[in-house]
Amino acid sequence: MTSNGCRERRFVSHGGDIWGFSRKYNIPLEEALDFSGPINHLGPSPKALETAEKNVKLIKFYPDPNPVELHKNIAEYVNQSGINADNIILGNGSIELIYMITEIFSKTNFKAVVPVPSFTEYEKAALRLGGQTVYVQLQQDFSMDNEKIKKAITPDTKIVSICNPHSPSGKLYLKNEVLDLVEYCQKKDVIFSIDENYIEFTNREQTETLAGCVNKYENLFVIRSVTKFYGMPGIRFGYGVAAKSLINKLLDIRQPWSINGLAGLVTLAAFSDKEFIKNTKHTITQERIKFTEQLKEIPGLQVFPSDANFLLVKIINNKSTSTKIKEELAKLGMLIRDCCTFVGLDNTYFRVTVRSDKDNQKLVNAVKKLMTT
């Protein structure tokens, strides 16, 4: 345990451990309200589910080792000028891609710069290969201080990793401010890895994504998946966008058959479901706005603006801690993300996923009671 009551970070799982939650509190999976994992609460696209059912017999075959049509269709979905099949690499979720890009430096002593707080797997990927993580604290509103990040880059630095929209705050960084860092890293021969897992929740996906910049910046690696927006964490499908030269380096170290035979078909079906995409964007945006205002009305809480499907909340009246609130909500069948395990945060922060109005109201009522008693 740390001094603030948190478990050590290396032993902590991500949000969304609904299985462990179910076992610990003896709550059936379908009855638990998971606010910890930022997954689309609407669930998968109906077209994706239908495609999975129709093609289930494909599990008797090995997956296609060279799914060229899938690469082509993903490039078309990304919808950025100059991007084609050669710019796409597939991964077993975004996690494999995060580890894969770091694997390039496996035979070197290197440093990885990570603006924090941030997704813990960037750190773990570096440590696994003997690298050293250099943390750069974000500003209080989770903005990036580009000059501070640049100063943290030394001759030993091989990779800089960020997520946009940022996790756990949901802040969206503008394309130009991120490209300033990409250009600097290119001059220093440093890989710039940007995790865009939540960008489809924003209304500025096409203008703020860096996917269309990879042919200009050969050090740029854009990571996405179908886990969050498309509500399909179980199929483990992600894809990276990069210059062909970087893709070729990654192909040399990529493990064979890491993508299951159904994942690609289900993903393309989801990408084609325009009604699902439209409804998700509208529903999440409206519920996020309402949820934000409801939480703001609770005395002692600060809610940070978000462009994603989750909200970061700070306890500002010292009446409770994120760990205590998490434990009390768990007894009521609700799981939230205690953020005290993030580097750069403490036990005054917790994160909640935007769900339906009914679910959100249930959590608001419970938190209000905990904060006023």
matplotlib code that plots the C-alpha trace (Angstrom):
import matplotlib.pyplot as plt

x = [0.0, 1.1, 0.8, -2.5, -4.1, -3.6, -2.1, 1.2, 0.7, 2.5, -0.2, -3.2, -5.3, -6.9, -10.4, -13.0, -12.0, -15.6, -14.7, -12.7, -15.3, -18.0, -16.0, -15.1, -18.5, -20.5, -22.4, -23.5, -21.8, -25.0, -26.1, -22.9, -22.7, -19.2, -18.2, -14.5, -13.8, -14.4, -16.2, -19.2, -22.2, -24.4, -22.5, -21.3, -22.8, -25.7, -24.0, -20.9, -22.8, -24.7, -21.4, -19.9, -22.8, -22.7, -19.0, -18.4, -17.5, -14.3, -12.8, -11.8, -9.3, -6.1, -6.5, -5.4, -1.7, -1.8, -5.3, -4.6, -8.3, -8.6, -5.7, -7.2, -10.6, -9.1, -7.1, -10.3, -12.0, -9.2, -10.1, -7.0, -5.2, -2.3, -3.1, -3.3, -3.0, 0.8, 0.4, -1.6, -0.4, -2.7, -2.5, -4.2, -5.9, -3.9, -1.9, 0.1, 0.9, 2.0, 4.4, 5.4, 6.6, 8.7, 10.1, 12.2, 14.5, 14.9, 18.7, 19.5, 19.6, 16.9, 14.6, 10.9, 9.3, 5.7, 3.7, 1.7, -0.8, -1.3, -2.1, 0.2, 1.1, 3.4, 5.6, 5.3, 6.2, 9.5, 10.3, 9.7, 12.6, 14.9, 14.2, 13.9, 10.7, 11.0, 7.9, 6.9, 4.1, 1.2, -0.3, -3.1, -5.7, -3.8, -2.5, 0.9, 3.9, 5.7, 8.9, 9.0, 8.5, 11.3, 13.7, 13.1, 14.3, 18.0, 20.3, 19.2, 15.5, 14.0, 10.2, 7.7, 4.2, 0.9, -2.8, -5.2, -7.9, -5.9, -6.6, -7.7, -8.9, -10.5, -8.8, -8.4, -5.0, -5.1, -3.3, -0.8, 0.4, 1.0, 2.8, 5.2, 6.4, 6.4, 8.7, 11.0, 11.2, 11.9, 14.9, 16.1, 15.5, 12.8, 9.7, 6.4, 3.7, 0.2, -2.7, -6.0, -8.3, -10.9, -10.8, -13.9, -15.9, -15.0, -16.7, -13.2, -11.8, -11.0, -9.4, -7.3, -6.1, -2.5, -3.2, -2.8, 0.6, 2.5, 4.0, 5.4, 6.8, 8.4, 8.8, 5.1, 3.0, -0.8, -2.5, -6.3, -8.6, -12.2, -12.3, -13.7, -15.9, -17.1, -17.6, -15.7, -12.9, -13.4, -12.3, -8.9, -8.5, -6.3, -4.5, -1.6, -1.0, 2.6, 5.0, 5.8, 9.4, 8.2, 5.6, 8.3, 10.4, 7.3, 6.5, 9.9, 9.1, 5.3, 4.1, 2.3, -1.4, -2.0, -5.4, -8.2, -10.1, -13.3, -11.9, -11.3, -14.7, -16.5, -14.5, -15.3, -19.0, -18.8, -17.0, -19.8, -22.6, -23.2, -26.4, -24.5, -21.7, -24.1, -26.1, -23.1, -21.6, -24.9, -25.9, -22.5, -22.2, -25.6, -25.2, -21.7, -23.0, -25.8, -23.6, -21.0, -23.6, -25.1, -21.7, -20.8, -23.8, -22.4, -20.5, -16.8, -16.3, -14.5, -15.3, -12.8, -14.0, -13.9, -14.1, -14.2, -16.8, -15.5, -15.1, -12.3, -13.5, -11.4, -12.5, -11.7, -13.3, -11.1, -14.3, -13.5, -11.0, -11.3, -10.5, -13.2, -15.8, -14.8, -15.3, -18.7, -20.0, -18.8, -21.1, -24.0, -22.9, -21.1, -17.5, -15.5, -11.8, -9.8, -7.1, -4.7, -2.7, -1.9, 1.6, 0.9, -2.5, -3.5, -6.5, -8.5, -9.2, -11.6, -12.8, -16.3, -17.5, -20.5, -23.4, -27.2, -29.1, -30.6, -27.3, -25.6, -28.3, -27.9, -24.2, -24.8, -27.3, -24.9, -21.9, -24.0, -25.0, -21.4, -20.1, -22.7, -22.8]
y = [0.0, 3.6, 6.4, 7.5, 4.1, 3.0, -0.3, -0.1, 0.7, -2.4, -4.6, -2.6, -3.7, -1.3, 0.0, -2.5, -5.5, -6.5, -10.1, -9.5, -7.1, -9.7, -12.3, -10.0, -8.6, -11.7, -9.6, -11.2, -9.6, -8.4, -6.7, -4.8, -1.2, -0.7, 3.0, 2.1, 0.9, 3.6, 1.3, 2.5, 1.6, 1.1, -2.1, -3.4, -2.4, -4.7, -5.2, -6.4, -8.9, -10.2, -10.6, -12.6, -15.0, -15.5, -16.2, -18.2, -21.3, -19.6, -20.5, -23.9, -22.1, -20.3, -16.5, -14.9, -14.1, -11.3, -9.7, -7.1, -6.3, -5.6, -3.2, -1.4, -1.1, 0.3, 2.8, 3.9, 4.2, 6.4, 8.7, 10.7, 11.9, 9.7, 6.8, 3.4, -0.3, 0.0, 2.4, 0.0, -2.6, -4.8, -5.7, -7.8, -4.7, -1.4, -3.1, -5.3, -2.2, -0.2, -3.0, -3.6, -0.1, -0.2, -3.6, -1.8, -0.7, -4.1, -4.3, -0.8, 1.1, 3.7, 6.2, 6.6, 10.0, 9.9, 13.0, 12.0, 11.1, 8.7, 5.1, 2.8, 0.4, 3.0, 2.7, -1.1, -1.5, 0.3, -1.3, -4.8, -4.2, -2.7, 0.9, 3.8, 5.9, 9.7, 11.3, 14.9, 16.3, 17.7, 21.1, 21.3, 21.3, 18.4, 20.6, 19.7, 22.0, 21.3, 23.0, 21.0, 17.8, 18.8, 19.4, 15.9, 14.4, 13.5, 11.6, 8.3, 9.0, 6.7, 7.2, 9.7, 8.3, 10.3, 9.6, 12.0, 12.5, 12.3, 9.6, 9.9, 13.5, 13.3, 16.5, 16.8, 18.2, 20.2, 18.8, 21.7, 21.6, 17.8, 18.2, 20.7, 17.8, 15.3, 17.6, 18.1, 14.3, 13.7, 16.0, 14.1, 10.6, 9.8, 7.8, 9.7, 7.3, 8.7, 6.6, 7.8, 5.2, 7.8, 10.1, 8.8, 10.1, 13.6, 15.8, 16.7, 13.4, 14.2, 17.6, 16.7, 13.1, 12.7, 9.7, 11.8, 13.0, 9.7, 10.0, 13.4, 12.3, 8.8, 8.8, 9.1, 6.1, 6.4, 3.7, 3.0, 0.1, -1.0, -1.4, 1.9, 3.6, 0.4, -1.4, -4.6, -5.1, -8.9, -9.3, -7.7, -5.7, -2.7, -1.0, 1.3, 3.9, 4.9, 5.5, 2.4, 2.5, 2.2, -0.4, -2.6, -2.4, -3.4, -6.3, -7.8, -8.2, -8.7, -12.1, -14.3, -14.9, -12.4, -11.4, -14.0, -14.9, -13.1, -9.9, -8.2, -9.1, -7.9, -4.7, -3.9, -4.5, -2.0, 0.5, 0.3, 0.8, 4.5, 4.6, 3.1, 5.6, 8.5, 7.4, 6.8, 10.2, 11.9, 9.9, 10.0, 13.7, 14.5, 12.2, 13.5, 17.1, 16.1, 13.9, 16.6, 19.1, 16.6, 15.8, 19.5, 20.1, 17.9, 20.0, 19.1, 17.9, 19.3, 17.8, 18.3, 19.1, 16.0, 15.2, 11.4, 9.1, 9.5, 12.2, 12.8, 14.0, 15.6, 15.6, 19.1, 19.2, 16.5, 14.7, 11.5, 9.8, 8.1, 4.7, 5.1, 6.2, 3.3, 0.8, 2.2, 2.3, -1.3, -2.4, -0.9, -2.8, 0.2, 0.1, 3.3, 3.9, 4.9, 7.2, 7.2, 4.6, 7.0, 8.6, 12.3, 11.8, 10.9, 9.6, 12.7, 11.7, 9.2, 8.6, 7.6, 6.4, 8.0, 5.5, 5.9, 8.7, 6.1, 4.6, 8.0, 9.3, 6.3, 6.9, 10.7, 10.0, 7.6, 9.9, 12.8, 10.8, 9.7, 13.3, 14.8, 12.3]
z = [0.0, -0.6, 1.8, 0.3, 0.6, -3.0, -4.0, -5.7, -9.4, -10.8, -9.2, -10.4, -13.4, -15.8, -15.6, -16.8, -14.7, -14.5, -14.0, -10.9, -9.7, -10.1, -8.2, -5.4, -4.7, -5.9, -8.4, -11.7, -14.7, -16.3, -13.1, -12.5, -13.6, -15.0, -15.0, -14.9, -18.4, -21.0, -23.4, -25.5, -23.2, -26.3, -27.0, -30.4, -33.7, -34.7, -38.1, -36.2, -34.2, -37.2, -39.1, -36.2, -36.2, -39.9, -40.1, -36.9, -38.9, -40.0, -36.7, -38.2, -40.5, -39.7, -40.0, -43.3, -42.8, -45.4, -45.3, -48.0, -48.5, -44.8, -44.8, -47.8, -46.2, -43.0, -44.9, -46.6, -43.2, -41.8, -44.7, -44.7, -47.9, -49.0, -46.7, -48.3, -47.4, -47.1, -44.2, -42.1, -39.6, -37.5, -33.8, -31.1, -29.7, -29.3, -26.6, -29.0, -31.1, -28.0, -27.2, -30.8, -31.4, -28.3, -29.4, -32.0, -29.3, -27.6, -28.2, -27.0, -23.7, -24.2, -22.5, -23.1, -22.4, -21.1, -20.2, -17.1, -16.0, -18.8, -19.8, -17.8, -20.6, -22.3, -19.2, -18.9, -22.6, -22.0, -18.6, -20.1, -22.5, -19.9, -20.9, -18.5, -18.3, -18.0, -16.7, -17.7, -15.5, -17.5, -16.4, -13.9, -16.7, -18.4, -21.2, -22.6, -22.0, -25.2, -24.2, -21.0, -23.0, -25.4, -22.6, -21.3, -24.6, -24.5, -26.8, -25.1, -25.8, -28.4, -28.0, -26.8, -26.1, -25.6, -26.0, -27.7, -26.4, -23.2, -20.7, -17.9, -18.5, -21.9, -23.1, -26.8, -28.0, -31.2, -34.3, -34.6, -31.0, -31.3, -34.7, -33.0, -30.9, -33.8, -35.8, -32.9, -32.3, -36.0, -35.8, -32.8, -34.4, -31.8, -32.5, -31.6, -30.7, -30.4, -29.1, -30.7, -29.1, -28.1, -31.1, -32.7, -29.7, -30.7, -33.3, -34.7, -35.6, -39.2, -38.4, -35.3, -36.1, -37.0, -39.2, -42.4, -41.4, -41.3, -44.8, -44.0, -40.6, -40.8, -37.0, -36.4, -35.3, -34.8, -32.8, -32.8, -31.9, -32.0, -28.2, -27.0, -29.6, -31.2, -27.9, -28.8, -26.3, -26.5, -30.1, -29.5, -32.7, -33.2, -36.1, -36.5, -39.2, -40.2, -43.0, -45.1, -43.8, -40.2, -41.0, -42.5, -39.3, -37.3, -39.7, -38.9, -35.2, -35.4, -34.1, -36.7, -36.5, -33.6, -35.2, -34.9, -38.1, -37.1, -35.9, -39.3, -40.7, -37.5, -37.6, -41.2, -40.5, -37.6, -39.7, -42.3, -39.8, -40.4, -38.2, -35.3, -35.7, -35.9, -32.9, -30.8, -31.4, -30.7, -27.7, -25.9, -26.5, -25.1, -22.1, -21.4, -21.2, -18.9, -16.7, -16.4, -15.1, -12.6, -11.1, -11.0, -8.8, -6.0, -3.4, -3.2, -6.7, -9.7, -13.1, -15.9, -19.5, -21.7, -25.4, -24.8, -23.2, -19.7, -17.1, -14.6, -11.2, -8.4, -4.8, -3.5, 0.0, 1.7, 3.0, 1.2, -1.1, -4.5, -2.9, -0.3, -2.8, -5.1, -2.2, -1.2, -4.8, -5.3, -2.5, -4.6, -7.7, -9.4, -10.5, -11.0, -11.8, -8.8, -10.3, -7.4, -9.3, -12.2, -12.0, -11.4, -9.6, -6.1, -4.2, -4.8, -8.4, -9.9, -13.5, -14.6, -18.0, -19.6, -19.6, -20.1, -18.3, -16.0, -15.0, -14.7, -12.5, -10.2, -9.8, -9.2, -6.5, -4.8, -5.0, -3.7, -0.7, 0.0, -0.3, 2.0, 4.9]

ax = plt.figure().add_subplot(projection="3d")
ax.plot(x, y, z, "-o")
ax.set_aspect("equal")
plt.show()
